[in-house]
Amino acid sequence: MHSNDIKIFAANFEDLRIWQEARKLVKEIYKNFRLCKNYSFCDQIQRATLSIMNNIAEGFGRKTKKDFAHFLDLAKGSSHEVKSMTYAAEDLGYLSCSDATMLREQLTRLILSIGALGSKLRQSSSQK
C-alpha cells in the first residue's frame, strides 16, 4: 500500500470533508477566543484545534492507510481535548452557553466523521 491507495479517498487532503470541517473549527475557535485574557488556556485550545486539522493533513501524506488511520486517531484525540476544553471555557465564562453548545455539536460531528474514515481505512487495508 502506498500513498496512491489513499488517493482513493480524495485527491488532496484539502478535498477531505473532515479537513474542511477542522479548518472551519479553527476559525471558530480563534474567533471565540480572540479576546480571552487567559493566554495559556487560549493557546492550549487553539493549538489542540490546529492539531486536528494538521494531523488529518499529515496522515493523508503518509504512505499507508494504516499510517493515515493512526494520524486520524491523533486528530480524534485532539477533538476530544477541544470538546472537553469547551466545558471548562463555558464554566469559566470564556464562552457563552450557546457558543459552547454549538462548538460541541460541531466537534461531535467531526469526531464521528474522523472515526468513520479511520474505520474505513483500517477495513480496506485489512482486505489486501
N, C-alpha and C positions, 0 to 999 in steps of 0.2 A: 504494500500500500504506500502510495506516495501522495504528495500534495494534490496531484491530479485527481485522486479519488475524492478528495474533499471538495473539489470544484463541482461535484455533482450537486452539492447543496447550495452553492452560489458561485458566481464567477469571481467576486471580490468580497472581502469582509464587509465593505460598505453596503453590499446588497442584502446582507442578513438582516432580517426584521429585528432580531434581538439586539444587534449592534445599533440599529437606528433608534430603538426604544431606549437603550442605555444612553445614547447620545442626548436624547430629549431629557432623560432623567438628570444628566449632568447639568444641563441648562437650568432645570427647575431647582436643583439643589443650590447652585451658585446664586440664582435669583433670590431664593428664600433666605439665604444666609449672608447676603451681601452687607447687611447692617449689624450682624451679630458681633458683639464685643468680646465674646469668649473665643479667642483666636485658636486655642488648642482644640476645642470642640469643633469649631468651624473647619479647621484644617483637616481633622480626622474624618469628618463626614464627607468633605469634598474629595479627599484622597481615596477613600473607600469607594465612592461613586465612580471616580475616574478608573479605579481598578476594575470595575465591572466591564466597562467599555474596552479598556486596554487588554484585559485577559481574553475577551472574545476575539479581538483582532489578533493578538499574539497566537492564540490557539489555532486560528484559521491558517496562519502562516506555517504551522508545524507540518511535519511530513506524513503523519499517520492520523487516522481517525481516533485512535486511542489517545494520542497526544492532545488532539483537539478536545476530546471529551474531558481530559484531565483539566485543561485550562477553563473549560466551561464549569467544571466543579469549583474552581477557584472563583470564577465570576459569580457563581451562585452563592458561595460563602460570603463574598463581599456584599451581595444583595441582601442577605440576611443581616449582616452587620449594619448596613444603612437603615434597613427597616427597624431594627432594634433602636438605633440612634434617633429615629423619628419619635419614638415614645419618650425618650429622655428629653428631646428637644421640645416636645409638647409639654411635658411636666415642668420643664424649666422656663417655659414661656418664650422660647425662641421660635416656636411655630404655633399658629392658631390650630384649634381642633380641626377645622375644615381643611387647612393645608396639610396637616399631618395625615389625616384620613386619606386625602387624595394621593399623597405620595405613597402611603402604604398600599393602597389599591393598585397603583402603578407598579410598585415593587412586587406585589403578589403575582400579578400577571407576568411580569418579567421572569420571576423565579420559576414559574410553571413552564414558560416557553424555553428557558435555558435548559431546564431539566428534560423537557421533551426532546430537544435536539441532542442533548447528551445521550439519552437512551437510544435514539435513532442511530447515532454514530456507533455506539457500542454494539447495537444489534447488527448493523450492516458490516462492522469489522469482524464480528464473530462468525458471520456466514461465509467468510472467504477461506 
